[in-house]
Amino acid sequence: MIASFLLVLLVTFGGTLATYLYDENASLGARVCAGACLGLTLFSLVAFVVALFVGLSGAGILISLGICCSPLALLDKTAFKRFNQDVETASIAARRLFLKPEGWSILHFLFYAATTVILWKVFSRAVIEDDGGISTGLLNNFGDLPFHISVITGFAYGNNFPPEDPTYAGVSFTYPFLSDFLSAIFVRCGASLRESMFLGSFTLAVVFVGVLHRWALEMLRDRLAAILTPLIVLLNGGFGWYLLFEKAYNGERGLWGVLVDLPPSFTVIPETTWRWGNAVSALLVPQRGFLMGLPLAVIAFTQWWLALQKDEEAPKAETARTKTKHRRPAMPAPPPSRFPLRTRRMIAAGVAAGLLPLVHAHSFIVVMGMGACLALIHIRWREWFAFFAAASAIAIPQLLWSTLNSAVNASTFFAFQLGWDRGTENPVVFWFLNTGLFIPLIVLAILLKSNGYLVGRRLLLFYLPFTLCFIIPNFVKLAPWIWDNIKVLYYWWLASAPIVAVFFAWMWRKGPIMRIAAVLLFVSVTLAGALDVVGIAFRDVKYGIFDAAGVSFAERVKQETQPRSLILHAPVHNTPVFLTGRRSVMGYPGHVWTHGLEFVQREGEIKRIYLGSPDASQLLKDYGVDYAVIGPLERVVTPPNEQFFSQFEKVEQVGEYSLYKIR
């Protein structure tokens, strides 16, 4: 764990120094957040490319680290002087916070301290290892966690290069996997499976809050609205909090009884109208690609905003940011550059966008689509050419690699479907229930006129393209499973949050009555999401995934089999085979389907093998199966013909789990 932590610090330091190449006047905290995300992602991508040639080894990790640190040679002494001065300024601010605290400093400290503690508790419960095996404290993570574990162990223990789909042997892996590959690096550095997932997830979650805060501060120039924006983004929800009072009214223990034993979710409940999942409970924890993709996207948005501002706006932005009792010392002027600052910002945004294809494909599509729309609104061809050129140079090789010889059926990703995942609910009613007063508040904020419009023309034009992230997924299915449209829809909520936040800040400054109204509206928008997050962080409920015998069996399988062995098991989501990194004939059909792969024939043939059908032996040869598992899951899902498997050597037995050597 120590080696992994030092690795995070090192790449974060490198990424932080790199921000001096393109980002003027950013605070040290903003630089660290951007540097951590860019550094970890770039390092993961470089390490993956190196691993394709030499495997995921200590030498490969060191080579990758050297490659990632080499661009720092482009920095001159001025950049290091500016970094040292930023560190000194931050130290002075920290001492002042404790010796002569000022209102805004205290608020910022409490905001980040509370956020960090909550995120720590949330992600510490994402994976739970104890004597009972491996479990999770989040119901939404019950299905996704074993899949991500299979990806991590495939890289760390199974030498899965070039990567095959861990749930469907024999086809290339097209699912964006870079966040899981980062965890695999940590495993190879000595971290446990739980530690590897926690370290990357927690770091990127805190970074996401930081880059959101900086983005909102640059756009809105309002410190209160800038703090509210990350809260609105992370605590998204609708009127699902109504269920809290409904359960309290119908229950025997009242409101307190419900609070001490919260339901799994108030935002996304299967087979109901509640489908707008909270960002933390439904996206950041279970869908790990979002953890890396969202901050990268927000970094690009921030640099777009700064690069597209008019020359006369820059001093105003700096004044708004540093208007405190104690100003920052004058920074040394950066040396002349071949590229203007605007161009450098756009190149940096392009680098962030270009890293996305193997991180989170939907985020890449959104960023490139929003960039194209904004390029038509803000016609600055040189700046936009720099963005698209940088993004394409990094993204196109990834896209070609991931789509070449792909077995994905692209037709399953697109179809007409009105109203997203509404079922039979009226679309208007569905969205009102799921997002509450959020949409009306957006409209009010845009229409409000007080000494000019609250949402200025420039902010409105920047926001308008993001409405497509709401409109298009309400008419077109963008994934085999319609609910996955939330991967695009969420960007509409993210872009709308600053507008709602600035409306709340305006209300707060309009007197006591409006202040009370602002608090009530803010609670209405965020309570359902807050209940989800609090439930994850403070409930003691565990959802078992791998039992203790299964974990022990997986360790024996790793010792008995070769890394590239192909293992047959029941097509379920939580087979112990996923802990070994070995290749799987087929995992959970639901995962295979969402990847756009055909699974019906293979699923049927697996069942015939376990039944000992006349063609079972031939099917084992056709698939090239090395080992087969018979355990509790197989006996439930695909009842095995014990007599058929008795012809093979039983090489391992742990509890009810048996491993047979097929060839």
BABA-862170 format. One record per residue (C-alpha): x, y, z. Coordinates in steps of 0.5 Angstrom, whole numbers, plus 2048, in hexadecimal, padded with zeros to 3 digits. Last residue first. Example, Ala and Ser with C-alpha at 12.3 -4.5 7.8 and 13.67 -1.06 7.14 Angstrom:
81B7FE80E/8197F7810/
***
This chain:
7F27C27D7/7EC7C27DB/7EF7C37E2/7E97C47E7/7E87C97ED/7E47C87F2/7E07CC7F7/7DC7CA7FD/7E17CB802/7E77CC7FE/7E97C67F9/7EF7C77F4/7F27C27EF/7EC7BE7ED/7EE7BA7E7/7E97B97E2/7E47B37E0/7E07B57E7/7DE7BB7E3/7D97B67DF/7D67B37E5/7D57B97E9/7D07BC7E4/7D07C37E6/7CA7C77E8/7CB7CE7E4/7C87D47E8/7C87D17EF/7CD7CB7EF/7D27D07EB/7D17D57F0/7D37D07F6/7D97CE7F3/7DB7CA7ED/7E17CD7E9/7E47CB7E2/7EB7CB7E0/7EF7CC7D9/7E97CD7D5/7EB7CE7CD/7E57D07CB/7E47CB7C6/7E77C67CA/7E27C77D0/7DC7C77CB/7DF7C07C8/7DE7BD7CF/7D77C07D0/7D47BE7C9/7D17B87CC/7CE7BC7D2/7D27BC7D9/7CD7C17DC/7D37C67DE/7D57C67D6/7CE7C77D4/7CD7CD7D9/7D37D07D6/7D17CF7CF/7CA7D37D0/7CE7D97D3/7D37D97CD/7CD7D97C8/7C97DE7CC/7CF7E37CD/7D07E87C7/7D47EE7C9/7D27F57CA/7D67F67D0/7CF7F77D4/7CD7F07D2/7D47ED7D5/7D27F07DB/7CB7EE7DC/7CE7E77D9/7D27E67E0/7D97E37DE/7DB7DF7D8/7E17DA7D6/7E57DE7DC/7EC7DF7DB/7F07DF7E2/7F17E57E6/7F07E17EC/7EA7E57F0/7E67E57EA/7E67DD7EB/7E27DE7F1/7DC7DF7ED/7D87E57EF/7D47E77E8/7D27E17E6/7D37DC7E0/7D57D67E4/7DC7D47E3/7E17D27DE/7E87D47DE/7ED7D67D9/7F47D77DC/7F87DD7DA/7FB7DE7E1/7FD7D67E1/7F97D27E7/7FA7CF7ED/7FD7D57F1/7F77DA7EF/7F27D47F0/7F47D47F7/7F37DB7F8/7EC7DB7F5/7EA7D57F9/7EC7D97FF/7E87DF7FD/7E27DA7FB/7E27D7802/7E27DE805/7DC7E0801/7DC7E47FB/7D77E97FA/7D47EB801/7CF7F1801/7D17F5808/7CD7F980C/7D07FD811/7CD80480F/7D280A810/7D580C809/7D0808805/7CA80B808/7CD812808/7CE812801/7C78107FF/7C4814804/7C881A801/7C58187FA/7BE8197FC/7BF81F800/7C38237FB/7BE8277F7/7B98277FC/7BE829801/7C082F7FC/7B98317FC/7B8832803/7BF835804/7BD83A7FF/7B683C802/7BA83D808/7BE842805/7B9845801/7B5847808/7BB84980B/7BE84E806/7C084E7FF/7C784B7FF/7C5844800/7C08447FA/7C68467F5/7CA8417F8/7C583C7F7/7C483E7EF/7CC83E7EF/7CB8377F1/7C68357EC/7CA8387E6/7D08347E9/7CC82D7E9/7CA82E7E2/7D182B7DF/7D18257E4/7C98247E3/7CA8247DB/7D181F7DC/7CC81A7E0/7C88197DA/7CE8167D6/7D08117DB/7C98117DD/7C780D7D6/7CA8077D9/7C28067DC/7C18047D4/7C57FE7D5/7C87FC7CE/7CB8037CE/7C980A7CB/7C28097CA/7BF8107C7/7B98147C8/7BA8167D0/7C28157CF/7C281B7CA/7BE8207CE/7C28207D4/7C98207D2/7C78247CC/7C68297D2/7CD82A7D2/7CE82E7CC/7CA8337D0/7CF8347D6/7D48387D2/7CF83D7CF/7CC83E7D5/7D283F7D9/7D48447D4/7CD8487D4/7CD8497DB/7C98447E0/7C78497E5/7C484E7DF/7C58557E0/7C58597E7/7C08547E9/7BD84F7E3/7BB8487E4/7B98447DE/7BF8407DE/7BF83F7E6/7B783D7E5/7B88387E0/7BE8357E4/7BA8357EA/7B48327E6/7B882C7E4/7BB82A7EB/7B482B7EE/7B48237EF/7B981F7EB/7B68187EB/7AF81A7EC/7AF8207E7/7B281C7E2/7AD8167E2/7A781B7E3/7A981E7DC/7AB8177D9/7A48147DB/7A680E7DE/7A58077DA/7AD8057DB/7B080C7DC/7B78097DB/7B980F7D5/7B38137D3/7B28107CC/7B680B7C9/7B980A7C2/7BF8067C2/7C68057C2/7CB8017C6/7C97FA7C4/7CA7FC7BC/7D27FC7BE/7D27F57BF/7D97F47C3/7DE7EF7C1/7E37F47C0/7E97F37BA/7EB7FA7BB/7E77FE7BF/7EB7FE7C5/7F28007C2/7EF8057BD/7EB8097C2/7F28097C7/7F680B7C1/7F18107BF/7F08137C6/7F78167C7/7F981A7C1/7F181B7C0/7F181F7C7/7F78237C5/7F48257BE/7ED8267C1/7F082B7C6/7F582E7C2/7F082F7BC/7EB8327C1/7F08377C3/7F28397BC/7EB8397B9/7E883E7BE/7E083E7BC/7DD83E7C3/7D683B7C2/7D88367BC/7DE8347C1/7DA8337C6/7D682E7C3/7DC82A7C1/7DF82A7C8/7D88287CB/7D88227C6/7E08207C8/7DE8217CF/7D881C7CF/7DB8177CA/7E18167CF/7DD8167D5/7D98107D2/7DF80D7D0/7E280D7D8/7E980C7D9/7EC8087D3/7E980E7CE/7EA8137D3/7F18157D3/7F08197CD/7EB81E7D0/7F08207D6/7F68217D0/7F18257CC/7EF8297D2/7F782A7D3/7F882C7CC/7F28317CD/7F58347D3/7FC8357CF/7F88387C9/7F583D7CE/7FC83F7D1/7FF8407CA/80483B7C8/80B83B7C6/80C83D7CE/80F8447D1/8118427D8/80C8427DE/80C8497E2/80E8477E9/8088487EE/80684E7F2/80484C7F9/7FD8497FA/7F984E7FD/7F784E804/7F0851806/7ED84E801/7EB84F7F9/7EF84A7F6/7EA8467F2/7E684C7F0/7EC8507EE/7EF84B7EA/7E884A7E6/7E88527E5/7EF8527E2/7ED84C7DD/7E784F7DB/7EA8557D7/7EE8507D2/7E784C7D1/7E68457D3/7E683F7CF/7ED83D7D1/7EA83D7D9/7E48397D7/7E78347D3/7EC8337D8/7E78327DD/7E382D7D9/7E98297D7/7EA8287DF/7E38267E0/7E38217DB/7EA81E7DE/7E681E7E5/7E081A7E2/7E48157DE/7E88127E4/7E38117E9/7DE8107E3/7E280A7E1/7E18077E8/7D98057E7/7D78027EE/7DA8087F2/7DA80E7EE/7D380C7EA/7CD80A7EE/7CF80B7F6/7D38117F5/7D08157EF/7C98137F1/7C480F7ED/7BF8127E9/7BB80C7E8/7B580C7ED/7AF80A7E9/7AF8037EC/7B17FD7EA/7B87FE7ED/7B98037F2/7BE8097F0/7BE8107F4/7BC80E7FB/7C08087FC/7C2802800/7BD804805/7BF80780C/7BF804812/7C1809817/7BD80E813/7B780A812/7B680981A/7B781081B/7B1812817/7AC80D81A/7AE80781D/7A880381B/7A8804814/7A380780F/7A480F811/7AC80E811/7AC80A80B/7A880F807/7AC81580A/7B2811808/7AF810801/7AE817800/7B68187FF/7B58157F8/7B281C7F6/7B981C7F2/7C081B7F2/7C781E7F1/7CB81E7F8/7D281E7F4/7D08237EF/7CC8287F4/7D28277F9/7D78297F4/7D482F7F2/7D28327F9/7D98347FA/7DA8387F3/7D383B7F5/7D683E7FB/7DC8407F8/7D98447F2/7DD8457EC/7D88417E8/7DD83D7E3/7E383D7E6/7E183B7ED/7DC8367EA/7E28337E7/7E78337ED/7E18307F1/7E082A7EC/7E88297EC/7E88287F3/7E28247F4/7E581F7EE/7EC81F7F2/7E881C7F8/7E58177F4/7EB8157F0/7EF8147F7/7EA8107FA/7E980C7F4/7F080A7F2/7F28097FA/7EC8057FB/7EC8007F5/7F47FE7F7/7F27FE7FE/7ED7F97FD/7F17F57F8/7F77F57FD/7FD7FA7FB/8047F77FA/8067FB7F4/8037F67EF/7FC7F77F2/7FD7FF7F1/7FE7FD7EA/7F87F97EA/7F47FF7ED/7F68047E7/7F47FE7E2/7ED7FF7E5/7ED8067E4/7EF8057DD/7EA8007DB/7E58037D6/7E27FD7D3/7E57FA7CD/7E87F47CF/7EA7EF7C9/7E67E97C8/7E87E27CA/7E67E17D1/7DF7E57D3/7DF7E87DA/7E67EA7DB/7E67ED7D4/7EC7EC7D1/7F27F07D2/7F87F07CE/7FB7EF7D3/7F77EB7D8/7FD7E97DC/7F87E67E1/7FA7E87E8/7FA7F07E8/7F77F17E1/7F27EC7E2/7F17ED7E9/7EF7F47E8/7EA7F37E2/7E77ED7E6/7E77F27EC/7E37F77E8/7DE7F17E6/7DD7EF7ED/7DC7F67F0/7D67F87EA/7D17F37ED/7D17F57F4/7D37FC7F3/7CC7FF7F3/7CB7FB7FA/7D07FF7FD/7D47FC803/7D87F77FF/7DA7F0801/7E07EC800/7E17E6805/7DE7E480C/7E47E5810/7E57ED80D/7E67F0807/7E17F6805/7E17FA7FE/7DD8007FD/7DD801804/7E4805805/7E18097FF/7DB80C803/7DF80D809/7E5811805/7E0815801/7DC817808/7E381980B/7E581D805/7DF820804/7DF82280B/7E682580B/7E5828804/7DF82C806/7E182E80D/7E883180B/7E4835805/7DF83780A/7E583980F/7E983D80A/7E3840808/7E184380F/7E8845811/7ED841816/7F2845819/7F784081C/7F4839819/7F283B812/7F8840812/7FD83A813/7FA83780D/7FA83D809/80183E80A/803837808/7FE838802/80283E800/80983B801/8078357FD/80583A7F7/80B83D7F8/80F8367F7/80B8357F1/80C83B7EE/81483A7EF/8138347EC/8108377E6/81583C7E5/81A8377E5/8188347DF/81382F7DD/81482A7D7/8188257DB/8118247DE/8108207D8/81481A7DA/8108197E0/80B8157DC/8108117D9/81480F7DF/80E80D7E3/80C8087DD/8138057DD/8128047E5/80C8017E4/80E7FC7DE/8147FA7E3/80F7F97E9/80B7F47E4/8057F57E0/8077F27DA/80D7F37D5/80A7F57CF/8037F77D0/8057F97D7/8087FF7D4/8028017D1/7FE8007D7/8038047DB/80380A7D7/7FB80A7D7/7FB8097DF/80180F7E0/7FC8137DB/7F68127E0/7FA8137E6/7FE8197E4/7F781C7E1/7F381B7E7/7F881D7EC/7FB8237E9/7F48267E8/7F38257F0/7FA8277F1/7F982D7ED/7F282F7F0/7F582F7F7/7FB8337F5/7F78397F2/7F783A7EB/7F98417E8/7FC83E7E2/7FA8377DF/7FE8347D9/8058327DA/8048337E2/7FF82D7E2/8058297E1/80882A7E8/8018277EB/8028217E6/80981F7E8/8078207F0/80081C7EE/8058177EB/8098167F1/8048177F6/8008117F3/80680D7F3/80880E7FA/80180B7FC/8028057F7/8098047FB/806805802/800800800/
***
